[in-house]
Each structure stands twice: as C-alpha cells, then as structure tokens.
Amino acid sequence: MTPHTYLTYTVALNSMEFLVKIGLFLNFLLIITADTIVHCLYNSSCLLPSNYKQGDATNICWMYKKAAIVHSSFSENRNMSLRQDLSFKGRTSLVEDQVTGRKTELLLENAKVEDEGPFQFVIGCRNDGYQSTNVVQVNAPVQRVDIIRAGNIFTCSSEGVYPKPELTWSANPKFKVNPQPNTTVQQTEGKLYNISSSLKLPDVDEDLLVSCTVSTRLNEWTSTWRKPIVTNGWAEISCSHMNTSSGGFSLVWRFNDTDIMTWNRTDGQHVSAQWKKHVLAEMGSDVLHLRNLSSDLCGTYRCELSSANETRATHTQLTLNTGGSKIVVGGVIGIIIIVILVIAIAVFVYLVYHYRCQRKNVREANSHEMEPMKHRLA
C-alpha cells in the first residue's frame, strides 16, 4: 500500500466514523424529544402529552424524575400499577391521544407542589426506547391582593400563592421620599406562600394613589388605594387605568365582597338585582355611577379589571356626608323656632290690643253713666 493510498484509506475511515457518530447523535435526538413545559394549576387537573404519534407500542410507562413509576400500561385495556409510587396513587390515569386514539397521554389530578419536575413517557419502560419529557410547573396564581390604610401606614397582603411571589410598591405621584417596606413571606403546610408588606409614609397627601403589586411567573395583581369619597347620596367611582383596547378583559365591581356588576366580552353586562336602583350602568365602563345611596351602602367599593395575566383592583372607601343632614335638621329647627316666635308675637299683640279695647269700652261705659247724674244735679 502506497503512502498516498494509506492516507486516502485513513481519511475515508475517519469520515465513516464521523458519519456514524452523526447518525448516532441524530438517532439520540429522535429518541429523546425536547422537553415540554406543562403548567398545572394547584389542586386541579392537567394533561401531559406523550408526543408519540407513530408506532403501535402498548408497553409504556410514565415515570417521575426517571425513578418513580407514575403509571404504566401493557395493553389498551389493562393498566399495571403494582409498582406505582404511592404519592401518585389514585391521581393518575391514561387518556386517549386525540390524534392517534391510543391511551398514551397522562391525566394528573389534584396537582401538588411536590409534583413539580420532569415526567418521562417511555416505550417499553426502558431507557433505550422512545422517550418524551414533560416538565411540570405547578402554579397557584394570585387570586386577590388587599390594601388597607391606617393613618399613614399602608398594608398589602395576599395568600395562597405559588411559586414564591414578589411584592412591589408604587405611587402616583411618586413618593417624596423612598420609604423602606417591611415585608414578610410565610409558607403553609401545602407549600403555598402568604405574603404581607407594610409601608409607613411620613405624610399622606389625600390625592396620592398608593399601589402594591404581587406577581408570580403566571400572573400579577395590582391593588390601588384611592382617597375616600364623601357623598350626599350619589357618587362616581373609577378604576385604575389599564389597556383594554384588545377587548379581551373582564370587569367586576364589588361592595364589601358582594358583586354589584360584572362585564365580559362573552356574557356582556349583568347588574345584581338589589343594585339596579342604585347603578346607572354604562356598558363595559370603568366608572361606576351610583345614586340613592344610604348609610348601609357605605363601605369599601372594589373594581377588578382583568386581562389574561394581569389584574388591576382599585379600593375606594365611600362615606355618607352627615354634615349635610345636620344642616338640614338645623334649618328645620330654626324655621320652627321662628314660626313659634312669630305666633308668640302675634298672640302678644292680640292680647295687648284686646286689653286696650276692653279698657276703652269700660271708660266709655263709665262716661255714659255719669251724664244723667250731671243733669239731675243741674
């Protein structure tokens, strides 16, 4: 073999090895598909796709973190769960893939925080078979954020959130100083988070809008404290601004946690029966017009304007103007006093007039009696 021939053979051999390695790598990519992230709501059900569209294998396994058997099947009608991990017992089942019609997809029920992690779909329950991975992320979205004021201290809180939330404060106009909030986060037995934060301001301008936002990877919720409204029987309360040009939003007005009015693009507008005489409804309006208000309708009014992953809530305290009532009552009392004085004066004048008339009549009567006596004496 000549040197040139040997060199050509070596290059060809190396090329073959390189092509074989590429083939093995491509085969590996075919066996292990890209991870699919599946968001599961806490304590709810979610579906994990197998991504197995070709082939007719029925010997399959679903595994958790490559170790625990979540669910397995050796035929269309026979499930094998003898080796199933106890933490998934009664919470999983195989459902049909809508494309293939075979039971290869996994339904996970009552999702827990502990379920987070990779779930592998494996053909033949062996590591060298077809695999696909679903990375489960469990979410307990922010359902509500409360904001209250006591003097110059604002407190913001939210409960039952996962993963660990973040809380931020803001104001419009901006704070004159940069106060440092006191924030605490606690985890419950169910691994959910409760968060609370207090903010002390040196002074509070009544026109100041103070907001706090609690956010997670799935959604965020902003609650705004607005200055109280004092009313004589009617009021206009507005929401915080939010871009609603797309139309994909919902609107809820509440009074002390009872619904007043709801609106969404699908169902339209609905006003609660007991509020119809108090609400001047404008379709989809972020301003609530109230009328015929009484003291029992004073309290906290909350507007919730929500899109797909954002909610803005505005809390407004409404009180009835009792000063106006006092003025009215005082005016009525004053009028009554004036009427009484007028009547008393009229009575007094009448009595004086009557008394004088009586005196005059007596004098005239006496003068008539004296005239005959004068004639006799003459």
LUMDRENVEX-446083 format. One record per residue (C-alpha): chain; residue number from 1; residue in three letters; x, y, z. Coordinates in steps of 0.02 Angstrom, whole numbers. Each point is the difference from the previous one (the first is absolute). Example, Ala and Ser with C-alpha at 12.3 -4.5 7.8 and 13.67 -1.06 7.14 Angstrom:
% LUMDRENVEX-446083
+--------+-----+---------+--------+--------+--------+
! cadena ! num ! residuo !      u !      v !      w !
+--------+-----+---------+--------+--------+--------+
!      A !   1 !     ala !    615 !   -225 !    390 !
!      A !   2 !     ser !     69 !    172 !    -33 !
+--------+-----+---------+--------+--------+--------+
***
This chain:
% LUMDRENVEX-446083
+--------+-----+---------+--------+--------+--------+
! cadena ! num ! residuo !      u !      v !      w !
+--------+-----+---------+--------+--------+--------+
!      A !   1 !     met !      0 !      0 !      0 !
!      A !   2 !     thr !     75 !    165 !    -54 !
!      A !   3 !     pro !      4 !    148 !    120 !
!      A !   4 !     his !   -126 !     89 !   -108 !
!      A !   5 !     thr !   -118 !   -150 !      2 !
!      A !   6 !     tyr !     20 !    -17 !    190 !
!      A !   7 !     leu !    -39 !    184 !     25 !
!      A !   8 !     thr !   -156 !    -15 !   -108 !
!      A !   9 !     tyr !    -57 !   -155 !     98 !
!      A !  10 !     thr !     28 !     87 !    167 !
!      A !  11 !     val !    -98 !    153 !    -52 !
!      A !  12 !     ala !   -142 !   -109 !    -63 !
!      A !  13 !     leu !     -1 !   -100 !    163 !
!      A !  14 !     asn !     -5 !    157 !    105 !
!      A !  15 !     ser !   -140 !     67 !   -108 !
!      A !  16 !     met !   -100 !   -160 !     26 !
!      A !  17 !     glu !     25 !     11 !    189 !
!      A !  18 !     phe !    -54 !    181 !     -4 !
!      A !  19 !     leu !   -157 !    -43 !    -99 !
!      A !  20 !     val !    -39 !   -142 !    121 !
!      A !  21 !     lys !     15 !    119 !    147 !
!      A !  22 !     ile !   -115 !    125 !    -86 !
!      A !  23 !     gly !   -125 !   -140 !    -30 !
!      A !  24 !     leu !      6 !    -53 !    182 !
!      A !  25 !     phe !    -24 !    180 !     54 !
!      A !  26 !     leu !   -149 !     23 !   -116 !
!      A !  27 !     asn !    -73 !   -163 !     64 !
!      A !  28 !     phe !     22 !     64 !    177 !
!      A !  29 !     leu !    -94 !    158 !    -46 !
!      A !  30 !     leu !   -140 !   -107 !    -71 !
!      A !  31 !     ile !     -9 !   -106 !    157 !
!      A !  32 !     ile !      1 !    145 !    125 !
!      A !  33 !     thr !   -112 !    142 !    -55 !
!      A !  34 !     ala !      8 !    177 !     63 !
!      A !  35 !     asp !    -74 !     35 !    171 !
!      A !  36 !     thr !   -178 !     65 !      7 !
!      A !  37 !     ile !    -44 !    117 !    142 !
!      A !  38 !     val !   -174 !    -35 !     70 !
!      A !  39 !     his !    -80 !    125 !    119 !
!      A !  40 !     cys !   -113 !    -83 !    127 !
!      A !  41 !     leu !   -114 !    100 !    114 !
!      A !  42 !     tyr !     15 !    -47 !    182 !
!      A !  43 !     asn !   -130 !   -127 !     56 !
!      A !  44 !     ser !    -65 !    -17 !   -179 !
!      A !  45 !     ser !     21 !   -121 !   -145 !
!      A !  46 !     cys !    121 !     15 !   -146 !
!      A !  47 !     leu !     40 !   -106 !   -153 !
!      A !  48 !     leu !    176 !    -56 !    -45 !
!      A !  49 !     pro !     23 !    -41 !   -186 !
!      A !  50 !     ser !    105 !   -150 !    -51 !
!      A !  51 !     asn !     47 !     72 !   -171 !
!      A !  52 !     tyr !     -3 !   -181 !    -63 !
!      A !  53 !     lys !    -84 !     14 !   -169 !
!      A !  54 !     gln !     76 !   -148 !    -96 !
!      A !  55 !     gly !      8 !   -183 !     47 !
!      A !  56 !     asp !   -119 !   -114 !     90 !
!      A !  57 !     ala !     93 !    -42 !    161 !
!      A !  58 !     thr !   -113 !    -36 !    148 !
!      A !  59 !     asn !    136 !    -42 !    125 !
!      A !  60 !     ile !     24 !    175 !     71 !
!      A !  61 !     cys !     46 !     84 !    163 !
!      A !  62 !     trp !    -15 !    173 !     73 !
!      A !  63 !     met !    141 !     35 !    123 !
!      A !  64 !     tyr !     37 !    143 !    118 !
!      A !  65 !     lys !    179 !     65 !     10 !
!      A !  66 !     lys !     57 !   -160 !    -90 !
!      A !  67 !     ala !    -35 !   -105 !    153 !
!      A !  68 !     ala !   -177 !     -7 !     70 !
!      A !  69 !     ile !   -129 !    -92 !   -105 !
!      A !  70 !     val !   -146 !    117 !    -21 !
!      A !  71 !     his !   -106 !   -109 !   -115 !
!      A !  72 !     ser !     30 !   -145 !   -118 !
!      A !  73 !     ser !    -97 !   -103 !   -126 !
!      A !  74 !     phe !     32 !   -163 !    -93 !
!      A !  75 !     ser !   -158 !      3 !   -105 !
!      A !  76 !     glu !   -140 !    116 !    -47 !
!      A !  77 !     asn !   -115 !    -73 !    133 !
!      A !  78 !     arg !    121 !    -53 !    136 !
!      A !  79 !     asn !     92 !    122 !    111 !
!      A !  80 !     met !    145 !    -58 !    106 !
!      A !  81 !     ser !     19 !    101 !    159 !
!      A !  82 !     leu !     83 !   -126 !    117 !
!      A !  83 !     arg !    159 !    102 !     -3 !
!      A !  84 !     gln !    -87 !    168 !      5 !
!      A !  85 !     asp !     68 !    127 !    122 !
!      A !  86 !     leu !   -123 !     25 !    144 !
!      A !  87 !     ser !      5 !    190 !    -17 !
!      A !  88 !     phe !    -86 !    -17 !   -170 !
!      A !  89 !     lys !   -122 !   -139 !     46 !
!      A !  90 !     gly !   -177 !     46 !    -49 !
!      A !  91 !     arg !     56 !    163 !    -82 !
!      A !  92 !     thr !     53 !    -60 !   -174 !
!      A !  93 !     ser !    -84 !    -82 !   -148 !
!      A !  94 !     leu !     38 !    -30 !   -183 !
!      A !  95 !     val !   -108 !     90 !   -127 !
!      A !  96 !     glu !    -11 !    -10 !   -189 !
!      A !  97 !     asp !    107 !    105 !   -113 !
!      A !  98 !     gln !   -121 !     97 !   -112 !
!      A !  99 !     val !    111 !    -34 !   -152 !
!      A ! 100 !     thr !     45 !   -183 !     21 !
!      A ! 101 !     gly !   -149 !    -57 !    104 !
!      A ! 102 !     arg !    116 !    -99 !    114 !
!      A ! 103 !     lys !      9 !     19 !    189 !
!      A ! 104 !     thr !    172 !     76 !     15 !
!      A ! 105 !     glu !    -32 !    169 !     80 !
!      A ! 106 !     leu !      5 !     21 !    189 !
!      A ! 107 !     leu !   -135 !     89 !     99 !
!      A ! 108 !     leu !     70 !     65 !    165 !
!      A ! 109 !     glu !   -132 !     50 !    127 !
!      A ! 110 !     asn !      6 !    101 !    160 !
!      A ! 111 !     ala !    170 !     73 !    -46 !
!      A ! 112 !     lys !    114 !     34 !    147 !
!      A ! 113 !     val !    156 !    105 !     19 !
!      A ! 114 !     glu !     96 !   -163 !     25 !
!      A ! 115 !     asp !    -49 !    -52 !   -178 !
!      A ! 116 !     glu !    116 !    128 !    -78 !
!      A ! 117 !     gly !    136 !    -76 !   -107 !
!      A ! 118 !     pro !     27 !   -109 !   -154 !
!      A ! 119 !     phe !   -124 !   -135 !    -51 !
!      A ! 120 !     gln !     67 !   -123 !   -130 !
!      A ! 121 !     phe !   -105 !    -97 !   -123 !
!      A ! 122 !     val !    101 !   -158 !    -43 !
!      A ! 123 !     ile !    -36 !   -138 !   -126 !
!      A ! 124 !     gly !     32 !   -172 !     73 !
!      A ! 125 !     cys !     41 !     78 !    169 !
!      A ! 126 !     arg !    185 !     -4 !    -51 !
!      A ! 127 !     asn !    121 !    143 !    -15 !
!      A ! 128 !     asp !     50 !    -48 !   -178 !
!      A ! 129 !     gly !   -177 !     18 !    -69 !
!      A ! 130 !     tyr !    -94 !    150 !    -63 !
!      A ! 131 !     gln !    -14 !    134 !    132 !
!      A ! 132 !     ser !    -81 !    169 !     20 !
!      A ! 133 !     thr !      8 !    114 !    150 !
!      A ! 134 !     asn !   -127 !    116 !     77 !
!      A ! 135 !     val !     66 !    121 !    129 !
!      A ! 136 !     val !   -144 !     38 !    118 !
!      A ! 137 !     gln !    -11 !    171 !     80 !
!      A ! 138 !     val !   -133 !     17 !    133 !
!      A ! 139 !     asn !    -78 !    172 !     20 !
!      A ! 140 !     ala !   -117 !     76 !    128 !
!      A ! 141 !     pro !    -32 !    169 !    -82 !
!      A ! 142 !     val !    -32 !    159 !     95 !
!      A ! 143 !     gln !   -188 !      3 !     34 !
!      A ! 144 !     arg !    -13 !    160 !    100 !
!      A ! 145 !     val !    106 !    140 !     74 !
!      A ! 146 !     asp !    -70 !    102 !    145 !
!      A ! 147 !     ile !     62 !    174 !     41 !
!      A ! 148 !     ile !    -56 !     97 !    154 !
!      A ! 149 !     arg !     50 !    163 !     82 !
!      A ! 150 !     ala !     12 !     41 !    184 !
!      A ! 151 !     gly !     61 !    178 !     22 !
!      A ! 152 !     asn !    161 !     17 !    -98 !
!      A ! 153 !     ile !     32 !   -189 !     -6 !
!      A ! 154 !     phe !    -53 !   -103 !   -151 !
!      A ! 155 !     thr !     -9 !   -190 !      8 !
!      A ! 156 !     cys !     -4 !   -115 !   -152 !
!      A ! 157 !     ser !    -27 !   -189 !      8 !
!      A ! 158 !     ser !    -39 !   -154 !   -104 !
!      A ! 159 !     glu !    -24 !   -183 !     45 !
!      A ! 160 !     gly !     15 !   -172 !    -79 !
!      A ! 161 !     val !    125 !     40 !   -138 !
!      A ! 162 !     tyr !    130 !   -110 !    -85 !
!      A ! 163 !     pro !    143 !     13 !    -45 !
!      A ! 164 !     lys !     72 !    127 !    121 !
!      A ! 165 !     pro !    -72 !    169 !    -50 !
!      A ! 166 !     glu !     79 !    171 !    -12 !
!      A ! 167 !     leu !    -80 !    157 !     73 !
!      A ! 168 !     thr !     35 !    178 !    -57 !
!      A ! 169 !     trp !    -69 !    171 !     50 !
!      A ! 170 !     ser !    -33 !    151 !   -110 !
!      A ! 171 !     ala !    -92 !    166 !      9 !
!      A ! 172 !     asn !    -71 !    136 !   -112 !
!      A ! 173 !     pro !     69 !    129 !     19 !
!      A ! 174 !     lys !    161 !    -83 !     55 !
!      A ! 175 !     phe !     51 !     -6 !    182 !
!      A ! 176 !     lys !     88 !    157 !     59 !
!      A ! 177 !     val !    117 !   -114 !     97 !
!      A ! 178 !     asn !     48 !   -182 !    -29 !
!      A ! 179 !     pro !    -76 !    -95 !    147 !
!      A ! 180 !     gln !     61 !   -176 !     39 !
!      A ! 181 !     pro !   -142 !   -126 !     12 !
!      A ! 182 !     asn !     -5 !   -138 !    129 !
!      A ! 183 !     thr !    -41 !   -161 !    -96 !
!      A ! 184 !     thr !    -25 !   -175 !     69 !
!      A ! 185 !     val !    -28 !   -164 !    -94 !
!      A ! 186 !     gln !    -64 !   -159 !     81 !
!      A ! 187 !     gln !    -24 !   -173 !    -75 !
!      A ! 188 !     thr !   -151 !   -105 !     46 !
!      A ! 189 !     glu !    -10 !   -188 !     26 !
!      A ! 190 !     gly !    -55 !    -17 !   -181 !
!      A ! 191 !     lys !    160 !     89 !    -55 !
!      A ! 192 !     leu !    -97 !    155 !    -53 !
!      A ! 193 !     tyr !     58 !    175 !     45 !
!      A ! 194 !     asn !    -83 !    140 !     98 !
!      A ! 195 !     ile !     79 !    171 !    -21 !
!      A ! 196 !     ser !    -29 !    161 !     96 !
!      A ! 197 !     ser !     84 !    170 !     -8 !
!      A ! 198 !     ser !    -23 !    163 !     95 !
!      A ! 199 !     leu !     55 !    172 !    -57 !
!      A ! 200 !     lys !     13 !    151 !    116 !
!      A ! 201 !     leu !     -6 !    171 !    -80 !
!      A ! 202 !     pro !     56 !    159 !     88 !
!      A ! 203 !     asp !   -156 !     89 !    -65 !
!      A ! 204 !     val !   -145 !    -48 !   -111 !
!      A ! 205 !     asp !    -66 !    116 !   -133 !
!      A ! 206 !     glu !   -185 !    -36 !    -20 !
!      A ! 207 !     asp !     20 !      3 !   -190 !
!      A ! 208 !     leu !    136 !   -133 !      7 !
!      A ! 209 !     leu !    -37 !   -167 !    -85 !
!      A ! 210 !     val !     96 !   -139 !     88 !
!      A ! 211 !     ser !     17 !   -169 !    -88 !
!      A ! 212 !     cys !     79 !   -167 !     39 !
!      A ! 213 !     thr !     29 !   -141 !   -125 !
!      A ! 214 !     val !     18 !   -185 !     40 !
!      A ! 215 !     ser !     69 !   -102 !   -145 !
!      A ! 216 !     thr !     51 !   -178 !    -43 !
!      A ! 217 !     arg !     56 !    -83 !   -162 !
!      A ! 218 !     leu !   -183 !    -25 !    -51 !
!      A ! 219 !     asn !    -86 !    164 !     42 !
!      A ! 220 !     glu !      4 !    162 !     97 !
!      A ! 221 !     trp !   -128 !     97 !    100 !
!      A ! 222 !     thr !      8 !    185 !     41 !
!      A ! 223 !     ser !   -110 !     79 !    134 !
!      A ! 224 !     thr !    -16 !    188 !     17 !
!      A ! 225 !     trp !    -58 !    102 !    149 !
!      A ! 226 !     arg !    -97 !    154 !    -54 !
!      A ! 227 !     lys !    -49 !    146 !    111 !
!      A ! 228 !     pro !   -170 !    -20 !     84 !
!      A ! 229 !     ile !   -156 !     71 !    -80 !
!      A ! 230 !     val !   -129 !     96 !    104 !
!      A ! 231 !     thr !   -173 !      2 !    -78 !
!      A ! 232 !     asn !   -171 !     76 !     31 !
!      A ! 233 !     gly !    -87 !   -145 !    -89 !
!      A ! 234 !     trp !     88 !    -20 !   -168 !
!      A ! 235 !     ala !    179 !    -37 !    -53 !
!      A ! 236 !     glu !    114 !    -44 !   -145 !
!      A ! 237 !     ile !    138 !   -127 !     34 !
!      A ! 238 !     ser !    133 !    -41 !   -130 !
!      A ! 239 !     cys !    123 !   -143 !    -30 !
!      A ! 240 !     ser !    187 !      9 !    -24 !
!      A ! 241 !     his !     47 !     20 !   -182 !
!      A ! 242 !     met !     42 !   -155 !   -103 !
!      A ! 243 !     asn !     19 !    -28 !   -187 !
!      A ! 244 !     thr !   -165 !    -81 !    -51 !
!      A ! 245 !     ser !      6 !     38 !   -187 !
!      A ! 246 !     ser !     12 !   -184 !    -45 !
!      A ! 247 !     gly !   -168 !    -34 !     83 !
!      A ! 248 !     gly !     63 !   -156 !     87 !
!      A ! 249 !     phe !    -36 !     57 !    177 !
!      A ! 250 !     ser !   -129 !    -19 !    137 !
!      A ! 251 !     leu !    -68 !    126 !    124 !
!      A ! 252 !     val !    -73 !    -31 !    172 !
!      A ! 253 !     trp !    -66 !    128 !    124 !
!      A ! 254 !     arg !    -19 !    -56 !    181 !
!      A ! 255 !     phe !    -63 !     77 !    162 !
!      A ! 256 !     asn !     68 !    -80 !    158 !
!      A ! 257 !     asp !     34 !   -161 !    -99 !
!      A ! 258 !     thr !   -175 !    -11 !    -77 !
!      A ! 259 !     asp !    -18 !     20 !   -189 !
!      A ! 260 !     ile !    -80 !    158 !    -66 !
!      A ! 261 !     met !     32 !    -14 !   -186 !
!      A ! 262 !     thr !     99 !   -114 !   -115 !
!      A ! 263 !     trp !     50 !     19 !   -182 !
!      A ! 264 !     asn !     94 !   -108 !   -124 !
!      A ! 265 !     arg !      7 !    -15 !   -188 !
!      A ! 266 !     thr !    -91 !   -167 !     -4 !
!      A ! 267 !     asp !   -145 !     24 !    122 !
!      A ! 268 !     gly !    -18 !    190 !    -10 !
!      A ! 269 !     gln !    -54 !    101 !    150 !
!      A ! 270 !     his !    -96 !    -58 !    153 !
!      A ! 271 !     val !    -57 !    108 !    146 !
!      A ! 272 !     ser !    -56 !    -84 !    161 !
!      A ! 273 !     ala !   -186 !     17 !     32 !
!      A ! 274 !     gln !     21 !     89 !    167 !
!      A ! 275 !     trp !    114 !    131 !    -81 !
!      A ! 276 !     lys !   -102 !     46 !   -154 !
!      A ! 277 !     lys !    -83 !    148 !     87 !
!      A ! 278 !     his !    171 !     66 !     54 !
!      A ! 279 !     val !    105 !    -27 !   -158 !
!      A ! 280 !     leu !     -2 !    104 !   -158 !
!      A ! 281 !     ala !     80 !   -131 !   -112 !
!      A ! 282 !     glu !    108 !     41 !   -150 !
!      A ! 283 !     met !     50 !   -151 !   -104 !
!      A ! 284 !     gly !    178 !    -53 !     45 !
!      A ! 285 !     ser !     36 !    165 !     86 !
!      A ! 286 !     asp !    140 !     11 !    127 !
!      A ! 287 !     val !    -98 !    135 !     94 !
!      A ! 288 !     leu !   -139 !    -50 !    119 !
!      A ! 289 !     his !   -142 !    126 !     16 !
!      A ! 290 !     leu !    -98 !    -20 !    163 !
!      A ! 291 !     arg !   -159 !     86 !     58 !
!      A ! 292 !     asn !   -127 !     -8 !    142 !
!      A ! 293 !     leu !    135 !    -50 !    124 !
!      A ! 294 !     ser !    -33 !    -23 !    184 !
!      A ! 295 !     ser !    108 !    -32 !    152 !
!      A ! 296 !     asp !    -12 !   -190 !    -19 !
!      A ! 297 !     leu !     81 !     15 !   -173 !
!      A ! 298 !     cys !    155 !     85 !     68 !
!      A ! 299 !     gly !    159 !   -103 !      8 !
!      A ! 300 !     thr !    136 !    -65 !   -118 !
!      A ! 301 !     tyr !    -36 !     -6 !   -186 !
!      A ! 302 !     arg !    122 !   -102 !   -105 !
!      A ! 303 !     cys !     22 !     -3 !   -187 !
!      A ! 304 !     glu !     93 !   -147 !    -80 !
!      A ! 305 !     leu !     56 !     23 !   -180 !
!      A ! 306 !     ser !     82 !   -160 !    -65 !
!      A ! 307 !     ser !     87 !    -60 !   -158 !
!      A ! 308 !     ala !     80 !   -169 !    -36 !
!      A ! 309 !     asn !    142 !     17 !    126 !
!      A ! 310 !     glu !    -27 !    167 !     86 !
!      A ! 311 !     thr !   -128 !     71 !    121 !
!      A ! 312 !     arg !    -16 !    178 !     63 !
!      A ! 313 !     ala !   -111 !     29 !    150 !
!      A ! 314 !     thr !    -48 !    168 !     73 !
!      A ! 315 !     his !    -61 !     16 !    180 !
!      A ! 316 !     thr !   -106 !    153 !     41 !
!      A ! 317 !     gln !    -77 !     41 !    168 !
!      A ! 318 !     leu !   -168 !     86 !    -13 !
!      A ! 319 !     thr !    -84 !     93 !    143 !
!      A ! 320 !     leu !   -162 !     97 !     13 !
!      A ! 321 !     asn !      9 !    187 !     34 !
!      A ! 322 !     thr !    -88 !     16 !    168 !
!      A ! 323 !     gly !     42 !    186 !      8 !
!      A ! 324 !     gly !   -130 !     37 !   -133 !
!      A ! 325 !     ser !   -133 !    -89 !    103 !
!      A ! 326 !     lys !     48 !    101 !    152 !
!      A ! 327 !     ile !    -19 !    160 !    -99 !
!      A ! 328 !     val !   -171 !    -54 !    -60 !
!      A ! 329 !     val !    -55 !    -49 !    174 !
!      A ! 330 !     gly !     69 !    163 !     71 !
!      A ! 331 !     gly !    -92 !     98 !   -134 !
!      A ! 332 !     val !   -163 !    -86 !     38 !
!      A ! 333 !     ile !     20 !     33 !    186 !
!      A ! 334 !     gly !     41 !    181 !    -36 !
!      A ! 335 !     ile !   -156 !     21 !   -105 !
!      A ! 336 !     ile !   -106 !    -78 !    137 !
!      A ! 337 !     ile !     73 !    119 !    129 !
!      A ! 338 !     ile !    -34 !    150 !   -113 !
!      A ! 339 !     val !   -180 !    -57 !    -28 !
!      A ! 340 !     ile !    -25 !    -20 !    188 !
!      A ! 341 !     leu !     71 !    175 !     31 !
!      A ! 342 !     val !   -113 !     75 !   -133 !
!      A ! 343 !     ile !   -152 !    -87 !     75 !
!      A ! 344 !     ala !     52 !     57 !    175 !
!      A ! 345 !     ile !     19 !    180 !    -58 !
!      A ! 346 !     ala !   -167 !     -7 !    -90 !
!      A ! 347 !     val !    -84 !    -67 !    157 !
!      A ! 348 !     phe !     84 !    134 !    105 !
!      A ! 349 !     val !    -55 !    138 !   -118 !
!      A ! 350 !     tyr !   -177 !    -70 !     -2 !
!      A ! 351 !     leu !     -7 !     -8 !    190 !
!      A ! 352 !     val !     64 !    179 !     16 !
!      A ! 353 !     tyr !   -124 !     59 !   -130 !
!      A ! 354 !     his !   -142 !    -94 !     85 !
!      A ! 355 !     tyr !     49 !     71 !    169 !
!      A ! 356 !     arg !      1 !    178 !    -65 !
!      A ! 357 !     cys !   -167 !    -26 !    -83 !
!      A ! 358 !     gln !    -75 !    -61 !    163 !
!      A ! 359 !     arg !     71 !    152 !     93 !
!      A ! 360 !     lys !    -74 !    116 !   -129 !
!      A ! 361 !     asn !   -170 !    -81 !     12 !
!      A ! 362 !     val !      2 !     15 !    190 !
!      A ! 363 !     arg !     43 !    186 !    -11 !
!      A ! 364 !     glu !   -139 !     32 !   -124 !
!      A ! 365 !     ala !   -125 !    -93 !    107 !
!      A ! 366 !     asn !     49 !    101 !    154 !
!      A ! 367 !     ser !    -18 !    164 !    -94 !
!      A ! 368 !     his !   -178 !    -44 !    -55 !
!      A ! 369 !     glu !    -50 !    -38 !    181 !
!      A ! 370 !     met !     68 !    169 !     60 !
!      A ! 371 !     glu !   -105 !    107 !   -123 !
!      A ! 372 !     pro !   -176 !    -28 !     85 !
!      A ! 373 !     met !     72 !     43 !    168 !
!      A ! 374 !     lys !     64 !    166 !    -69 !
!      A ! 375 !     his !   -175 !     44 !    -64 !
!      A ! 376 !     arg !    -81 !    -35 !    169 !
!      A ! 377 !     leu !    124 !    105 !     93 !
!      A ! 378 !     ala !    -33 !    143 !   -118 !
+--------+-----+---------+--------+--------+--------+
***
